[in-house]
Amino acid sequence: MSTHSDGVRTSAGTRGLTVGVGAGGFASADMTLNIGPQHPATHGVLRLKIVLDGERIISADPIVGYMHRGAEKLFEVRDYRQIIVLANRHDWLSAFANELGVVLGVEQMLGMEVPERAVWLRTLLAELNRVLNHLMFLGSYPLELGAITPIFYSFREREELQAVMEEASGGRMHYMFNRVGGLKEDVPAGWLGRVSAAIAAVRRRLPDLESMLIGNEILHARTRGVGVLSPEVIHGYGVSGPIARASGVDVDLRRDSPYLAYGELFAPGGPGRVVTRTEGDSLARLEVLLEQTTVSLDLAQACVDRLGTLPQGPVNQKLPKVLKVPEGELYTATENPLGFNGYYLVSRGEKTPWRLKLRSASFNNVAVLGEVLPGTLVADMVSILGSMFFVVGDVDK
């Protein structure tokens, strides 16, 4: 039971209603509504428990765990070659980027140096994977707002890049191309030329998609000023990636804590730059994602150009039959398409990790919904939910 200034409300039991009489004599009711656990407005199985007063959300509680697979416990009974196949699946839109955190951490604990050609190939594939991730959200977010056409354009561009990713790795979603010490194998002959052509095609046609989003009156009406996140809330909930940068939080691990070839790419005069906005609303988050796609295409082309100047050579290190990591612990963080991915690896000197804790970006991006949804209208809920850019598997692991 709760008391409001406009009258006394009494609980209506299991029906999810709180009924009372307002100051004007009108009966009112708070309704508890479950969005999910299977709902077309979410990227996976998420449940939102919201309490409504009319059309306005009073409280929102994101409930996760419906896809939990216990990956972190499975890491402990797989060796360092096998855990890669588990670690790339939690965010199915960023599989290559997911693999990187594991192999970079293991290589650092081994003191292993990766061939230069593998470093640049990894950077190239990571940026192509970033574009694939962003294009999915650039198509699906308008779809959630009722715009059907953009997703056809975004998938057209995705197919251009999927073709070259599949040619190199053999996979369309779970590439399994990283290995401790480098990559599984070298790329096919002529592959760099085909990548360059695919990048050029996507770059040439991207304005078609952009024209449907930027300046669209309906999309602007649904997103401008909706779901505003302040920098203080971003910091409080540990939100990262495009969502944080849309609120003016200028943080990107590729620039601030470089790994792979990002130190050179984000150096002064390089193609790398961090895209930010200050509005912090749903529209700003979409704009950051769109501009980041262009930047990643620039980074990918820079990698292709650099690889064209490198001599042919190995792309991996020869490993012992049984790979054991020295005793110790290490935290490795990468800038995944959706934000920070952190791997906390603890080794007891065995062939399997003693502990491998994954810090995924989507968990924090979903947690902040409980802060941003109260006070908004039900009609704005999907607009806010879609602009958080999360994958539920990345939450549950």
C-alpha positions as CSV (number, residue, x, y, z in Angstrom):
1,M,0.0,0.0,0.0
2,S,1.2,3.5,-0.8
3,T,-0.1,7.0,-0.1
4,H,0.0,9.8,-2.7
5,S,-0.7,13.5,-2.4
6,D,-3.9,13.1,-4.5
7,G,-5.5,10.4,-2.4
8,V,-5.0,7.0,-0.9
9,R,-4.2,4.0,-3.1
10,T,-4.7,0.4,-2.1
11,S,-3.1,-2.7,-3.6
12,A,-5.3,-4.9,-5.8
13,G,-3.4,-8.1,-5.1
14,T,-2.2,-10.3,-7.9
15,R,-3.9,-8.4,-10.6
16,G,-1.0,-5.9,-10.8
17,L,-3.3,-2.9,-10.2
18,T,-3.1,-0.2,-7.5
19,V,-6.5,1.5,-7.3
20,G,-7.3,4.9,-5.7
21,V,-9.3,8.1,-6.0
22,G,-7.6,11.3,-7.2
23,A,-8.3,14.8,-6.0
24,G,-10.9,15.3,-8.7
25,G,-12.9,12.2,-7.7
26,F,-11.8,10.1,-10.6
27,A,-10.7,6.5,-10.0
28,S,-7.1,5.8,-11.1
29,A,-5.0,2.7,-11.2
30,D,-1.3,1.8,-11.5
31,M,-0.8,-1.2,-13.8
32,T,2.2,-3.6,-13.8
33,L,3.0,-4.6,-17.3
34,N,5.5,-7.3,-18.4
35,I,7.3,-6.5,-21.6
36,G,8.7,-9.9,-22.6
37,P,10.4,-12.2,-21.9
38,Q,10.0,-12.6,-25.6
39,H,9.2,-9.4,-27.3
40,P,9.9,-8.1,-30.9
41,A,11.3,-4.8,-29.5
42,T,14.3,-6.5,-27.9
43,H,17.5,-8.1,-29.3
44,G,17.0,-11.4,-27.5
45,V,15.1,-12.6,-24.5
46,L,14.8,-9.7,-22.1
47,R,11.9,-9.0,-19.7
48,L,11.0,-5.5,-18.6
49,K,8.7,-5.2,-15.6
50,I,7.2,-1.7,-15.8
51,V,4.6,0.0,-13.6
52,L,2.3,2.5,-15.3
53,D,0.2,5.3,-14.2
54,G,-2.0,5.8,-17.2
55,E,0.5,6.0,-20.1
56,R,3.4,7.2,-18.0
57,I,6.0,4.8,-16.6
58,I,6.5,5.0,-12.8
59,S,9.2,2.4,-12.5
60,A,11.0,-0.1,-14.7
61,D,12.9,-3.2,-13.7
62,P,15.0,-5.0,-16.4
63,I,15.0,-8.7,-15.6
64,V,17.7,-10.7,-17.2
65,G,19.0,-14.3,-17.1
66,Y,16.7,-16.1,-19.5
67,M,19.6,-16.9,-21.8
68,H,22.2,-17.7,-19.2
69,R,24.5,-20.6,-20.3
70,G,27.1,-20.5,-17.6
71,A,29.9,-19.6,-20.0
72,E,32.2,-18.4,-17.3
73,K,32.1,-21.8,-15.5
74,L,32.6,-23.6,-18.8
75,F,35.7,-21.6,-19.3
76,E,37.2,-23.3,-16.3
77,V,37.0,-26.8,-17.9
78,R,38.2,-25.9,-21.4
79,D,41.8,-25.3,-22.4
80,Y,43.0,-22.0,-23.9
81,R,42.2,-23.1,-27.4
82,Q,38.7,-24.3,-26.6
83,I,37.5,-21.3,-24.6
84,I,37.7,-19.1,-27.8
85,V,34.6,-20.9,-29.2
86,L,32.6,-20.0,-26.1
87,A,34.0,-16.5,-25.7
88,N,32.9,-15.3,-29.1
89,R,29.2,-16.2,-28.8
90,H,27.8,-13.9,-26.1
91,D,27.4,-10.9,-28.5
92,W,26.6,-12.7,-31.7
93,L,26.9,-9.4,-33.6
94,S,30.6,-9.0,-32.5
95,A,32.1,-12.4,-32.6
96,F,35.5,-11.5,-33.9
97,A,35.9,-8.7,-31.4
98,N,34.8,-11.0,-28.6
99,E,37.6,-13.5,-29.4
100,L,40.2,-10.7,-29.2
101,G,39.9,-10.1,-25.4
102,V,40.7,-13.8,-24.7
103,V,43.7,-14.2,-27.0
104,L,45.2,-10.8,-26.2
105,G,45.1,-11.6,-22.4
106,V,46.6,-15.1,-22.9
107,E,49.4,-13.7,-25.2
108,Q,50.2,-11.0,-22.7
109,M,50.5,-13.5,-19.8
110,L,52.7,-15.7,-22.0
111,G,54.9,-12.8,-23.1
112,M,54.2,-13.8,-26.7
113,E,54.8,-11.4,-29.6
114,V,52.3,-11.7,-32.5
115,P,53.6,-11.3,-36.1
116,E,53.0,-7.8,-37.5
117,R,50.9,-9.1,-40.3
118,A,48.6,-10.8,-37.9
119,V,48.3,-7.6,-35.8
120,W,47.1,-5.6,-38.9
121,L,44.8,-8.4,-40.1
122,R,43.2,-8.6,-36.6
123,T,42.7,-4.8,-36.6
124,L,41.1,-4.9,-40.1
125,L,38.8,-7.8,-39.2
126,A,37.8,-6.1,-35.9
127,E,36.8,-2.9,-37.7
128,L,34.8,-4.8,-40.4
129,N,33.1,-6.6,-37.5
130,R,32.3,-3.2,-35.9
131,V,30.7,-2.0,-39.1
132,L,28.6,-5.2,-39.4
133,N,27.4,-4.7,-35.8
134,H,26.5,-1.0,-36.3
135,L,24.7,-1.7,-39.6
136,M,22.5,-4.2,-37.8
137,F,21.3,-1.6,-35.3
138,L,21.1,1.1,-37.9
139,G,18.5,-1.1,-39.7
140,S,16.7,-2.7,-36.8
141,Y,16.3,0.5,-34.7
142,P,14.2,2.3,-37.3
143,L,12.3,-1.0,-37.8
144,E,11.3,-0.9,-34.1
145,L,10.0,2.6,-34.6
146,G,7.9,1.5,-37.6
147,A,10.2,2.3,-40.5
148,I,10.6,-0.9,-42.6
149,T,12.8,0.3,-45.5
150,P,16.1,1.1,-43.8
151,I,16.8,-2.5,-42.7
152,F,16.8,-3.6,-46.4
153,Y,19.5,-1.1,-47.1
154,S,21.6,-1.9,-44.0
155,F,21.4,-5.7,-44.9
156,R,22.5,-4.9,-48.4
157,E,25.7,-3.3,-47.0
158,R,26.1,-6.1,-44.5
159,E,26.2,-8.7,-47.2
160,E,29.0,-6.9,-48.9
161,L,31.2,-7.2,-45.8
162,Q,29.9,-10.6,-44.7
163,A,31.1,-12.0,-48.0
164,V,34.8,-11.0,-47.4
165,M,34.6,-12.0,-43.7
166,E,33.2,-15.4,-44.6
167,E,35.9,-15.9,-47.3
168,A,38.7,-15.3,-44.8
169,S,37.3,-17.2,-41.8
170,G,34.7,-19.7,-43.2
171,G,32.1,-18.4,-40.8
172,R,29.3,-15.8,-41.1
173,M,28.6,-15.2,-37.4
174,H,31.0,-17.1,-35.2
175,Y,34.3,-16.7,-37.1
176,M,36.6,-18.6,-34.8
177,F,39.5,-17.0,-36.7
178,N,41.7,-15.8,-33.8
179,R,44.2,-18.1,-32.2
180,V,46.6,-17.6,-29.3
181,G,49.6,-16.3,-31.1
182,G,47.8,-14.8,-34.2
183,L,45.2,-16.1,-36.6
184,K,44.0,-19.5,-37.8
185,E,45.6,-19.0,-41.2
186,D,46.5,-16.4,-43.8
187,V,43.8,-14.7,-45.9
188,P,43.2,-16.0,-49.5
189,A,45.1,-14.5,-52.5
190,G,43.5,-11.3,-53.7
191,W,41.4,-11.0,-50.6
192,L,42.7,-7.5,-49.7
193,G,41.5,-6.2,-53.1
194,R,38.1,-7.6,-52.6
195,V,37.9,-6.1,-49.1
196,S,38.9,-2.7,-50.6
197,A,36.1,-3.0,-53.2
198,A,33.6,-4.0,-50.5
199,I,34.5,-1.0,-48.4
200,A,34.2,1.3,-51.4
201,A,30.8,-0.1,-52.2
202,V,29.5,0.3,-48.7
203,R,31.0,3.8,-48.4
204,R,29.4,4.8,-51.7
205,R,25.9,3.6,-50.8
206,L,25.8,4.5,-47.1
207,P,24.3,7.9,-47.9
208,D,21.2,6.1,-49.1
209,L,20.7,4.7,-45.6
210,E,21.7,8.0,-43.9
211,S,19.2,10.0,-45.9
212,M,16.4,7.9,-44.5
213,L,17.5,8.5,-40.9
214,I,19.1,12.0,-40.6
215,G,16.5,14.6,-41.2
216,N,13.5,12.2,-41.1
217,E,10.7,14.1,-39.4
218,I,9.0,11.1,-37.9
219,L,12.2,9.6,-36.6
220,H,13.3,12.9,-35.1
221,A,9.9,13.3,-33.4
222,R,10.3,9.8,-31.8
223,T,13.9,10.2,-30.7
224,R,14.9,13.9,-30.1
225,G,14.9,14.7,-26.4
226,V,13.7,11.2,-25.6
227,G,15.6,9.0,-23.1
228,V,18.3,11.6,-22.1
229,L,21.2,10.1,-20.2
230,S,23.4,12.5,-18.3
231,P,27.2,11.9,-18.0
232,E,26.7,11.4,-14.2
233,V,24.3,8.5,-14.9
234,I,26.6,7.1,-17.5
235,H,29.5,7.0,-15.0
236,G,27.3,5.7,-12.2
237,Y,26.1,2.7,-14.2
238,G,29.4,2.0,-16.1
239,V,27.8,2.5,-19.5
240,S,30.3,2.6,-22.3
241,G,30.7,2.6,-26.1
242,P,28.4,4.6,-28.4
243,I,25.8,5.2,-25.7
244,A,28.3,6.9,-23.4
245,R,29.9,9.0,-26.2
246,A,26.4,10.2,-27.2
247,S,26.2,11.8,-23.8
248,G,29.6,13.6,-24.2
249,V,31.7,11.0,-22.3
250,D,34.7,11.1,-24.5
251,V,36.2,7.6,-23.9
252,D,37.4,5.0,-26.4
253,L,39.9,2.3,-25.5
254,R,41.3,2.2,-29.0
255,R,42.6,5.7,-28.5
256,D,43.0,5.9,-24.7
257,S,44.5,2.4,-24.1
258,P,45.6,1.3,-27.5
259,Y,45.9,-2.4,-28.5
260,L,46.6,-4.1,-31.8
261,A,47.4,-1.4,-34.4
262,Y,45.2,1.3,-32.9
263,G,48.1,3.3,-31.4
264,E,49.2,4.1,-34.9
265,L,45.7,4.5,-36.4
266,F,44.6,7.0,-33.6
267,A,47.9,8.9,-33.6
268,P,47.7,12.6,-34.7
269,G,47.2,12.7,-38.5
270,G,45.8,9.1,-38.5
271,P,42.3,8.1,-39.7
272,G,41.1,7.3,-36.2
273,R,38.8,9.7,-34.3
274,V,36.3,9.4,-31.5
275,V,32.7,10.4,-32.4
276,T,30.8,12.1,-29.6
277,R,27.6,14.1,-29.1
278,T,26.4,16.1,-26.1
279,E,22.6,15.7,-26.2
280,G,22.5,12.2,-24.7
281,D,19.1,11.4,-26.2
282,S,18.0,8.5,-28.5
283,L,18.7,10.6,-31.6
284,A,22.3,11.3,-30.5
285,R,22.9,7.7,-29.9
286,L,21.8,6.9,-33.5
287,E,23.9,9.7,-34.9
288,V,27.0,8.4,-33.1
289,L,26.5,4.9,-34.4
290,L,26.1,6.2,-38.0
291,E,29.2,8.4,-37.9
292,Q,31.2,5.6,-36.2
293,T,30.4,3.4,-39.1
294,T,32.1,5.8,-41.5
295,V,35.1,6.1,-39.2
296,S,35.4,2.3,-39.0
297,L,35.3,2.1,-42.8
298,D,38.2,4.6,-42.9
299,L,40.1,2.5,-40.3
300,A,39.5,-0.7,-42.3
301,Q,40.8,0.9,-45.5
302,A,43.9,2.2,-43.7
303,C,44.6,-1.4,-42.5
304,V,44.2,-2.7,-46.1
305,D,46.6,-0.1,-47.4
306,R,49.2,-1.0,-44.7
307,L,48.8,-4.7,-45.3
308,G,49.5,-4.1,-48.9
309,T,53.0,-2.8,-48.0
310,L,53.9,-5.6,-45.6
311,P,55.8,-8.6,-47.0
312,Q,54.3,-12.0,-46.9
313,G,55.0,-13.9,-43.7
314,P,53.5,-15.9,-40.9
315,V,50.3,-14.9,-39.2
316,N,50.7,-17.0,-36.1
317,Q,53.2,-18.5,-33.6
318,K,53.9,-22.2,-33.3
319,L,52.4,-23.4,-30.0
320,P,53.2,-26.4,-27.9
321,K,50.8,-29.4,-28.0
322,V,49.7,-28.5,-24.5
323,L,49.5,-24.8,-23.9
324,K,49.9,-23.8,-20.2
325,V,49.7,-20.2,-19.1
326,P,52.1,-19.0,-16.2
327,E,50.5,-18.5,-12.8
328,G,49.2,-15.0,-12.3
329,E,46.2,-12.8,-13.1
330,L,45.5,-10.1,-15.7
331,Y,42.6,-7.9,-16.8
332,T,42.4,-7.2,-20.5
333,A,39.9,-4.6,-21.9
334,T,38.9,-4.0,-25.5
335,E,36.6,-1.5,-27.2
336,N,33.9,-3.7,-28.5
337,P,31.3,-2.3,-30.9
338,L,28.8,-2.0,-28.0
339,G,31.3,-0.8,-25.4
340,F,34.0,-2.1,-23.0
341,N,34.7,-5.8,-23.0
342,G,36.8,-6.9,-20.1
343,Y,38.4,-10.3,-19.4
344,Y,39.8,-11.0,-15.9
345,L,41.9,-14.1,-16.3
346,V,43.4,-15.9,-13.3
347,S,45.8,-18.8,-14.0
348,R,47.2,-21.4,-11.7
349,G,49.8,-22.5,-14.3
350,E,47.5,-25.2,-15.9
351,K,46.1,-25.7,-19.4
352,T,42.7,-24.4,-18.3
353,P,41.9,-21.0,-16.7
354,W,41.3,-21.1,-12.9
355,R,38.9,-18.2,-13.4
356,L,37.9,-16.2,-16.4
357,K,35.4,-13.4,-15.6
358,L,33.8,-11.5,-18.5
359,R,32.7,-7.9,-18.2
360,S,30.4,-7.3,-21.1
361,A,29.1,-4.0,-22.4
362,S,25.4,-4.9,-22.8
363,F,24.9,-5.7,-19.1
364,N,25.5,-2.0,-18.1
365,N,23.7,-0.7,-21.1
366,V,20.6,-2.6,-20.0
367,A,20.9,-1.9,-16.3
368,V,20.6,1.9,-16.9
369,L,17.0,1.3,-18.3
370,G,15.8,1.3,-14.7
371,E,17.1,4.9,-14.4
372,V,16.0,6.3,-17.8
373,L,12.6,4.9,-18.3
374,P,10.7,6.2,-15.2
375,G,8.8,9.4,-16.1
376,T,8.6,8.6,-19.8
377,L,5.6,7.5,-21.8
378,V,4.9,3.9,-22.9
379,A,5.1,5.1,-26.5
380,D,8.7,6.3,-25.9
381,M,9.8,3.0,-24.2
382,V,10.6,1.2,-27.4
383,S,12.4,4.2,-28.8
384,I,14.6,4.3,-25.7
385,L,15.0,0.5,-25.5
386,G,16.2,0.2,-29.1
387,S,18.6,3.1,-28.7
388,M,20.5,1.3,-25.9
389,F,22.2,-1.0,-28.5
390,F,22.5,-4.2,-26.6
391,V,22.5,-7.9,-27.3
392,V,20.8,-10.0,-24.6
393,G,23.3,-12.9,-24.9
394,D,26.0,-10.3,-24.0
395,V,24.0,-9.6,-20.8
396,D,23.4,-13.2,-19.7
397,K,26.5,-15.0,-20.9
